[in-house]
Amino acid sequence: MTSIALAALKKSIAHWRRLLSGKTRPHEIIGPFDCALCEKFATVELHCVGCPVHHKTQRTGCEDTPY
């Protein structure tokens, strides 16, 4: 995993933990617009090129994954 992917993964985990705790930032929502992984790896067509979640699950957009 690249250092860019690892940093985005850590930010994404922090995002989901905030959502789970109910302590979200103003206007923070569930979805690709607030996901650090999607910011780095999602294309217009949502192809997730280089995303470590996609690499592990082979799923696009984290669909049907625990992420």
Stockholm file with secondary structure:
# STOCKHOLM 1.0

chainA/1-67         MTSIALAALKKSIAHWRRLLSGKTRPHEIIGPFDCALCEKFATVELHCVGCPVHHKTQRTGCEDTPY
#=GR chainA/1-67 SS CCHHHHHHHHHHHHHHHHHHHTCCCTTCCSSGGGCHHHHHHCCTTCCCTTCHHHHHHCCGGGTTSCC
#=GC SS_cons        CCHHHHHHHHHHHHHHHHHHHTCCCTTCCSSGGGCHHHHHHCCTTCCCTTCHHHHHHCCGGGTTSCC
//
